[in-house]
Amino acid sequence: QVQLVESVGGLVQAGGSLRLSCAASGTAFSFNAMRWYRQAPGNKRELVAGITNDGSTNYADSVKGRFTISRGHAKNTVYLQMNSLKPEDTAVYYCNAEDPWQHGYWGQGTQVTVSS
């Protein structure tokens, strides 16, 4: 019943910016935390950024200072602002959410490709 829908990623030039969004439907509660993961071919899925209901955030060292995670005004919406993109940021990006009962939900994944 709970569904996370991600925005379309895209092809971006190195040094450029892109914003991803993830919106939940079918919920009557607020998620305890929302996160972004990514997975590149041949690599393990890694945590990129996370945010809790109290506003606490954390970032992978590889994206710190370049990416910003935030909660939207709409309930159970999360964004990932990606600046100064590098080719090594190329991956499929997945939205993840944790409900009050510690159940996890996943978005469908969206491709981000950084050229040059």
ABEGO torsion letter per residue (X at the ends): XBBBBBBBBEBBBBGBBBBBBBBBBGBABBBABBBBBBBBBGBBBBBABBBBAAGBBBBBAAABGABBBBBBABBGBBBBBBBGBBAAABBBBBBBBBBAAGBBBBBAEBBBBBBX
